[in-house]
Amino acid sequence: MSRPTPSSAPTPAPTPTPPPPHGGLRAVFALGGSALPLHAFLARLPAALCPIGTLMLITERDGIGAAGPVAAALWLGQALGGPVIGRLADLRGHRPVLLLACGANAAVLLALVAAALGGLPPGALLALAAAAGLTVPQVGPLARARWARLAGGDRRLLGSALSFDTTLDEVGFMVGPALAGILAVTVHPASALVLAAGLILVFGTLFAVHPTAPGPAAGSSAAGSPSAGSPGARAGVRLWSPGLVLLFTMAVLQGAAWSGANTGVNALAASLGAAGAAGLVWAAMAVTSSITGFATVARPGSADLAARLRWTIALQALLTLPLLAVSGLWSAAFAVAGIGLAVAPHLIALFGLVERYGPAERMGEAMTVIGSGLILGQALAAAVAGPLAAAHGHRAAFAVSCAAVTASAALALASAPTARAKSRRGAP
């Protein structure tokens, strides 16, 4: 994810090879180089390893009822810390903020593992999980902010870049749970968190120092008024708009849908005596989501983003209903694989609209806010779905997922956002 020396002035954007005129994968790689996607992918893989790794580790130690609140603490910490890290990255530059966050996050993850293995009480695990969430470096949202900056005003190229980046997330959420499950069975349930700490320390650092990283904001102008890139000027730009509030709410509901389904899969696997298989089952969603994501990059289609947002979440609501009939691991795998067909196209539309509604001066913060919405939804649903699954079985957790995605679809259809929604930058 040549190393320019940080300074008080903004780091100039790298001069990439001119991209092919019609977008697509070749244009995206020409825009950011091959190292940026690789570093960004491996640095964000811990985001897929940590939740499932935490659930499996605590489930093994204390049961699914105790694991849900610990995972919720991790997600809640990430939801609260994400916008702060995004704002600091906009103001001070990606490099110093990410370097500090990567080191702190790796250290706290290792402390969480040590606390779990050392038999520390649940309160200590909750505190360490929250600290692990607070220090997550936000690689995914900041990578999207970089792509938006690199693409400039080229909407077609930006669409390809954001689609590709969102698909990387889906590939990560295919590899991460599968890898966590394999490690849990062959090594130890704690090994997923140890691997996550190593990945974030190494590849998070590489992503931080990549030459595409925006530098710190400039200081005040000589005339005494804040310059366009100064912290004062950026802080004065309003972040929230009705459109961004809508997208944030939909992100919360999307995260809740994932969390309810994930908790249900873990509860089902545990009830069948195959807790380590949960990650493998959950990876089925990311397989189909990755396929549809790459298809969207190759053939973006003519539908506008607002229309795509509505129909993909409506389709996802229909595809989630079969979870209520699941009774075994194979049927769970088929059900979550079906849901995955709509996930990547929905997220591509969601983050594409964030770029339109969020101000350019605070794009890193806007992306992390929506990312935090996804995490907040997962935290809230995990806190509810875990105890429900412990008391009433896996279908109770699946019901949480169905309720969340149905609410999101109803909100999208009722709001009917227009395709002509304008960003504050005056884009048509």
C-alpha positions as CSV (number, residue, x, y, z in Angstrom):
1,M,0.0,0.0,0.0
2,S,10.9,6.7,-3.4
3,R,9.1,7.6,0.0
4,P,8.4,11.3,0.1
5,T,9.5,13.2,3.2
6,P,6.5,14.6,5.2
7,S,6.4,18.3,5.4
8,S,4.0,21.0,6.4
9,A,2.8,21.4,2.8
10,P,0.5,19.0,1.1
11,T,2.2,16.1,-0.6
12,P,1.6,16.6,-4.3
13,A,-0.3,13.8,-6.0
14,P,1.9,11.3,-7.9
15,T,2.0,11.6,-11.6
16,P,0.5,8.3,-12.8
17,T,0.7,6.8,-16.2
18,P,-2.2,8.1,-18.2
19,P,-5.0,5.6,-17.9
20,P,-6.8,4.0,-20.8
21,P,-9.7,6.2,-21.9
22,H,-12.5,3.7,-21.1
23,G,-11.8,2.9,-17.5
24,G,-11.8,-0.7,-16.2
25,L,-9.1,-2.6,-14.3
26,R,-6.3,-1.5,-16.6
27,A,-7.1,2.2,-15.9
28,V,-7.3,1.6,-12.2
29,F,-3.9,0.0,-12.0
30,A,-2.5,2.7,-14.2
31,L,-4.0,5.3,-11.9
32,G,-2.5,4.1,-8.6
33,G,0.1,1.5,-9.5
34,S,0.1,-2.2,-8.6
35,A,1.5,-1.8,-5.1
36,L,-1.4,0.3,-3.8
37,P,-4.1,-2.3,-4.2
38,L,-1.9,-5.0,-2.9
39,H,-0.9,-3.1,0.3
40,A,-4.5,-1.9,0.8
41,F,-5.9,-5.4,0.5
42,L,-3.4,-7.0,2.9
43,A,-3.7,-4.1,5.3
44,R,-7.5,-4.3,5.4
45,L,-7.6,-8.1,5.7
46,P,-7.5,-7.8,9.6
47,A,-10.9,-6.1,9.3
48,A,-12.2,-9.5,8.1
49,L,-10.0,-11.6,10.5
50,C,-10.7,-9.7,13.7
51,P,-14.5,-10.0,14.1
52,I,-14.7,-13.7,13.3
53,G,-11.5,-14.4,15.2
54,T,-12.8,-12.6,18.2
55,L,-16.1,-14.5,18.0
56,M,-14.3,-17.9,17.7
57,L,-11.8,-17.2,20.5
58,I,-14.4,-16.0,23.0
59,T,-16.9,-18.6,22.0
60,E,-14.3,-21.3,22.6
61,R,-13.6,-19.9,26.0
62,D,-16.9,-18.6,27.3
63,G,-19.7,-19.5,24.8
64,I,-21.5,-17.5,22.1
65,G,-23.5,-15.5,24.7
66,A,-20.3,-14.0,26.0
67,A,-18.7,-13.7,22.6
68,G,-21.4,-11.4,21.2
69,P,-20.8,-8.5,23.6
70,V,-17.0,-8.7,23.2
71,A,-17.3,-8.5,19.4
72,A,-19.8,-5.7,19.8
73,A,-17.3,-3.8,21.9
74,L,-14.7,-4.1,19.1
75,W,-17.2,-2.9,16.5
76,L,-18.4,-0.1,18.7
77,G,-14.8,1.1,19.3
78,Q,-14.2,1.0,15.6
79,A,-17.4,2.9,14.9
80,L,-16.4,5.7,17.3
81,G,-12.7,5.9,16.4
82,G,-13.2,5.7,12.6
83,P,-14.4,9.2,12.0
84,V,-11.7,10.6,14.4
85,I,-9.0,8.8,12.5
86,G,-10.5,9.9,9.2
87,R,-10.6,13.5,10.3
88,L,-7.1,13.5,11.6
89,A,-5.9,11.9,8.3
90,D,-7.6,14.7,6.3
91,L,-6.0,17.4,8.5
92,R,-2.5,15.9,9.2
93,G,-2.0,13.6,6.3
94,H,-2.5,9.9,6.0
95,R,1.1,8.9,6.7
96,P,1.6,9.9,10.4
97,V,-1.9,9.1,11.4
98,L,-1.8,5.6,9.9
99,L,1.6,4.8,11.2
100,L,0.5,5.6,14.8
101,A,-2.8,3.7,14.4
102,C,-1.1,0.6,12.9
103,G,1.4,0.3,15.8
104,A,-1.3,0.8,18.4
105,N,-3.8,-1.5,16.9
106,A,-1.2,-4.4,16.6
107,A,-0.2,-4.0,20.2
108,V,-3.8,-4.0,21.5
109,L,-4.8,-7.0,19.4
110,L,-1.9,-9.0,20.9
111,A,-2.9,-7.8,24.4
112,L,-6.5,-9.0,23.7
113,V,-5.2,-12.5,22.8
114,A,-3.0,-12.6,25.9
115,A,-5.9,-11.5,28.1
116,A,-8.2,-14.2,26.7
117,L,-5.6,-17.0,27.0
118,G,-4.6,-15.7,30.5
119,G,-8.1,-16.1,31.8
120,L,-8.7,-12.4,32.5
121,P,-12.4,-11.5,33.4
122,P,-14.9,-10.5,30.8
123,G,-14.6,-6.8,31.8
124,A,-10.9,-6.8,30.7
125,L,-11.8,-8.4,27.4
126,L,-14.5,-5.9,26.7
127,A,-12.1,-3.0,27.4
128,L,-9.3,-4.4,25.2
129,A,-11.8,-5.2,22.4
130,A,-13.0,-1.6,22.5
131,A,-9.4,-0.3,22.4
132,A,-8.7,-2.6,19.5
133,G,-11.7,-1.1,17.7
134,L,-10.7,2.5,18.5
135,T,-7.3,2.0,17.0
136,V,-8.3,0.3,13.7
137,P,-6.4,2.3,11.0
138,Q,-9.4,2.6,8.6
139,V,-7.5,1.4,5.6
140,G,-10.6,0.7,3.5
141,P,-12.2,4.2,3.8
142,L,-8.9,6.0,3.4
143,A,-8.1,3.9,0.3
144,R,-11.4,5.0,-1.2
145,A,-10.6,8.6,-0.3
146,R,-7.2,8.2,-2.2
147,W,-8.9,6.8,-5.3
148,A,-11.3,9.7,-5.3
149,R,-8.4,12.1,-5.1
150,L,-6.4,10.3,-7.8
151,A,-9.3,10.1,-10.2
152,G,-10.0,13.8,-10.0
153,G,-13.1,14.8,-12.0
154,D,-13.2,11.6,-14.2
155,R,-16.5,10.1,-13.1
156,R,-16.1,6.9,-15.2
157,L,-12.6,6.3,-13.9
158,L,-13.7,7.0,-10.3
159,G,-16.6,4.6,-10.6
160,S,-14.2,1.9,-11.8
161,A,-11.7,2.7,-9.0
162,L,-14.3,2.6,-6.2
163,S,-15.9,-0.5,-7.7
164,F,-12.5,-2.2,-7.7
165,D,-11.7,-1.1,-4.2
166,T,-15.1,-2.2,-2.8
167,T,-14.6,-5.6,-4.5
168,L,-11.2,-5.9,-2.7
169,D,-13.2,-5.6,0.5
170,E,-15.4,-8.5,-0.6
171,V,-12.4,-10.6,-1.5
172,G,-11.0,-9.8,1.9
173,F,-14.2,-10.9,3.6
174,M,-13.9,-14.2,1.6
175,V,-10.3,-14.9,2.5
176,G,-10.5,-13.6,6.1
177,P,-13.2,-15.8,7.5
178,A,-12.0,-18.8,5.6
179,L,-8.4,-18.2,6.9
180,A,-9.7,-17.7,10.4
181,G,-11.6,-20.9,10.3
182,I,-8.7,-22.9,8.9
183,L,-6.4,-21.4,11.6
184,A,-8.9,-22.1,14.3
185,V,-9.1,-25.8,13.4
186,T,-5.5,-26.4,12.5
187,V,-3.6,-24.1,14.9
188,H,-5.7,-22.3,17.6
189,P,-8.7,-19.9,17.7
190,A,-6.3,-17.1,18.8
191,S,-4.1,-17.4,15.7
192,A,-6.4,-15.3,13.6
193,L,-5.9,-12.3,15.8
194,V,-2.2,-12.8,15.9
195,L,-2.1,-12.9,12.2
196,A,-4.2,-9.8,12.0
197,A,-1.7,-7.9,14.2
198,G,1.2,-8.9,12.0
199,L,-0.6,-7.9,8.8
200,I,-1.7,-4.5,10.1
201,L,1.8,-3.8,11.4
202,V,3.6,-4.7,8.1
203,F,1.1,-3.9,5.3
204,G,-0.6,-1.0,7.2
205,T,2.8,0.6,7.4
206,L,3.4,0.1,3.7
207,F,0.0,1.5,2.8
208,A,0.8,4.5,5.1
209,V,4.1,5.4,3.3
210,H,2.9,4.7,-0.2
211,P,3.5,7.8,-2.4
212,T,-0.2,8.3,-3.0
213,A,-0.8,9.1,0.6
214,P,-2.0,12.7,1.0
215,G,0.3,14.9,3.1
216,P,-0.6,17.1,6.0
217,A,-2.7,20.2,5.3
218,A,-1.0,23.5,4.6
219,G,-0.8,26.2,7.3
220,S,-2.6,29.5,7.3
221,S,-2.0,31.9,4.4
222,A,0.2,34.9,4.8
223,A,-2.8,37.2,4.9
224,G,-3.9,35.6,8.1
225,S,-7.0,33.8,6.7
226,P,-7.0,30.1,6.4
227,S,-5.8,28.8,3.1
228,A,-7.9,26.4,1.1
229,G,-6.1,23.3,2.4
230,S,-5.5,24.4,6.0
231,P,-7.1,22.7,9.0
232,G,-9.2,25.8,9.6
233,A,-10.6,25.8,6.1
234,R,-11.3,22.1,6.1
235,A,-12.9,22.2,9.5
236,G,-15.2,25.0,8.3
237,V,-16.6,22.8,5.5
238,R,-19.9,21.2,6.5
239,L,-19.7,17.4,6.5
240,W,-23.3,16.3,6.9
241,S,-26.1,16.6,4.4
242,P,-29.5,14.9,4.1
243,G,-28.0,12.6,1.5
244,L,-25.1,11.6,3.7
245,V,-27.4,11.0,6.7
246,L,-29.5,8.7,4.5
247,L,-26.4,6.8,3.4
248,F,-25.2,6.5,7.0
249,T,-28.5,5.1,8.1
250,M,-28.5,2.5,5.3
251,A,-24.9,1.6,6.3
252,V,-25.9,1.0,9.9
253,L,-28.7,-1.3,8.7
254,Q,-26.4,-3.1,6.3
255,G,-23.9,-3.8,9.1
256,A,-26.7,-5.0,11.3
257,A,-27.8,-7.4,8.6
258,W,-24.3,-8.8,8.3
259,S,-23.9,-9.2,12.0
260,G,-27.2,-11.0,12.6
261,A,-26.3,-13.5,9.8
262,N,-22.7,-13.9,11.0
263,T,-23.8,-14.5,14.6
264,G,-26.4,-17.0,13.4
265,V,-23.9,-18.9,11.4
266,N,-21.5,-19.0,14.4
267,A,-24.4,-20.2,16.7
268,L,-25.4,-22.9,14.2
269,A,-21.9,-24.1,13.8
270,A,-21.3,-24.2,17.6
271,S,-24.6,-26.1,18.1
272,L,-23.4,-28.8,15.6
273,G,-20.0,-29.1,17.3
274,A,-18.2,-27.5,14.4
275,A,-17.4,-24.0,15.6
276,G,-14.4,-23.6,13.4
277,A,-16.5,-24.1,10.3
278,A,-18.3,-20.9,10.8
279,G,-15.7,-18.9,9.0
280,L,-15.8,-21.2,6.0
281,V,-19.5,-20.9,5.8
282,W,-19.5,-17.2,6.1
283,A,-16.9,-16.9,3.3
284,A,-19.5,-18.2,0.8
285,M,-21.1,-14.8,0.9
286,A,-17.9,-13.1,0.0
287,V,-17.2,-15.5,-2.9
288,T,-20.4,-14.6,-4.7
289,S,-20.1,-10.9,-3.7
290,S,-16.6,-10.8,-5.1
291,I,-17.7,-12.3,-8.4
292,T,-20.5,-9.8,-8.8
293,G,-18.1,-7.0,-7.8
294,F,-15.6,-7.8,-10.4
295,A,-18.4,-8.1,-13.0
296,T,-19.5,-4.6,-12.0
297,V,-16.0,-3.2,-12.5
298,A,-15.8,-4.8,-15.9
299,R,-19.4,-3.8,-17.0
300,P,-20.7,-1.0,-14.8
301,G,-24.0,-0.8,-16.7
302,S,-26.1,2.2,-17.4
303,A,-28.2,2.4,-14.2
304,D,-27.5,5.5,-12.1
305,L,-26.1,5.0,-8.6
306,A,-29.3,6.0,-6.8
307,A,-31.4,3.5,-8.7
308,R,-28.7,0.8,-8.2
309,L,-28.7,1.5,-4.5
310,R,-32.5,0.9,-4.3
311,W,-32.7,-2.3,-6.4
312,T,-29.7,-3.9,-4.9
313,I,-30.9,-3.5,-1.3
314,A,-34.4,-4.7,-2.3
315,L,-32.8,-7.8,-3.9
316,Q,-30.7,-8.4,-0.9
317,A,-33.8,-8.3,1.4
318,L,-35.4,-11.0,-0.7
319,L,-32.3,-13.1,-0.7
320,T,-31.9,-12.9,3.1
321,L,-35.3,-14.6,3.8
322,P,-34.1,-18.1,3.1
323,L,-31.9,-17.8,6.3
324,L,-35.0,-18.4,8.3
325,A,-35.3,-22.0,6.9
326,V,-31.6,-22.9,7.5
327,S,-30.9,-26.0,9.6
328,G,-27.5,-27.2,8.6
329,L,-24.1,-25.8,7.5
330,W,-24.6,-26.6,3.9
331,S,-27.9,-24.9,3.7
332,A,-26.4,-21.9,5.6
333,A,-23.6,-21.7,3.0
334,F,-26.0,-21.7,0.1
335,A,-28.2,-19.1,1.8
336,V,-25.3,-16.7,2.5
337,A,-23.9,-17.3,-0.9
338,G,-27.2,-16.1,-2.4
339,I,-27.1,-13.0,-0.3
340,G,-23.7,-12.2,-1.6
341,L,-25.0,-11.7,-5.1
342,A,-26.4,-8.4,-4.1
343,V,-23.8,-7.2,-1.6
344,A,-21.0,-5.8,-3.7
345,P,-23.2,-4.0,-6.2
346,H,-25.0,-2.4,-3.2
347,L,-21.8,-1.3,-1.5
348,I,-20.4,0.0,-4.8
349,A,-23.4,2.2,-5.2
350,L,-23.3,3.2,-1.5
351,F,-19.7,4.4,-1.5
352,G,-20.1,6.0,-5.0
353,L,-22.9,8.2,-3.6
354,V,-20.7,9.1,-0.6
355,E,-18.2,10.6,-3.0
356,R,-21.0,12.7,-4.5
357,Y,-22.5,13.9,-1.2
358,G,-19.3,14.3,0.8
359,P,-17.1,17.4,0.6
360,A,-13.8,16.9,-1.2
361,E,-11.9,18.6,1.7
362,R,-13.3,16.0,4.2
363,M,-13.5,13.0,1.9
364,G,-11.5,10.8,4.2
365,E,-13.8,11.6,7.1
366,A,-16.9,11.1,4.9
367,M,-15.7,7.6,3.9
368,T,-14.8,6.7,7.5
369,V,-18.2,7.9,8.7
370,I,-20.0,5.5,6.4
371,G,-17.6,2.8,7.2
372,S,-18.3,3.5,10.9
373,G,-22.0,3.1,10.1
374,L,-21.4,-0.4,8.8
375,I,-19.4,-1.2,12.0
376,L,-21.9,0.5,14.3
377,G,-24.7,-1.7,12.8
378,Q,-22.6,-4.8,13.4
379,A,-21.9,-3.8,17.0
380,L,-25.5,-3.1,17.8
381,A,-26.8,-6.3,16.2
382,A,-24.1,-8.4,17.7
383,A,-25.1,-7.2,21.2
384,V,-28.6,-8.2,20.5
385,A,-28.2,-11.3,18.3
386,G,-25.6,-13.1,20.5
387,P,-27.8,-13.3,23.6
388,L,-30.9,-14.1,21.3
389,A,-29.0,-17.0,19.7
390,A,-27.9,-18.3,23.1
391,A,-31.4,-18.2,24.4
392,H,-33.5,-19.2,21.3
393,G,-31.1,-20.7,18.7
394,H,-29.6,-19.5,15.5
395,R,-32.8,-18.6,13.8
396,A,-33.3,-15.7,16.3
397,A,-30.0,-14.2,15.1
398,F,-31.1,-14.7,11.4
399,A,-34.3,-12.9,12.2
400,V,-32.3,-9.8,13.3
401,S,-30.5,-9.9,9.9
402,C,-33.8,-10.2,8.0
403,A,-35.4,-7.3,9.9
404,A,-32.4,-5.0,9.4
405,V,-32.1,-5.5,5.6
406,T,-35.9,-5.2,5.1
407,A,-35.8,-1.9,7.0
408,S,-33.0,-0.7,4.8
409,A,-34.9,-1.6,1.6
410,A,-38.0,0.1,2.9
411,L,-36.0,3.3,3.7
412,A,-34.3,3.3,0.3
413,L,-37.6,2.9,-1.6
414,A,-39.4,5.4,0.5
415,S,-36.7,8.0,0.2
416,A,-36.3,7.5,-3.5
417,P,-33.1,9.6,-3.8
418,T,-32.9,11.2,-7.2
419,A,-30.1,10.5,-9.6
420,R,-29.6,14.2,-10.0
421,A,-28.5,14.6,-6.3
422,K,-25.8,17.2,-6.3
423,S,-22.6,17.2,-4.2
424,R,-21.5,20.4,-2.5
425,R,-18.8,20.7,-5.2
426,G,-21.5,21.4,-7.7
427,A,-21.2,18.2,-9.6
428,P,-24.2,17.4,-11.9
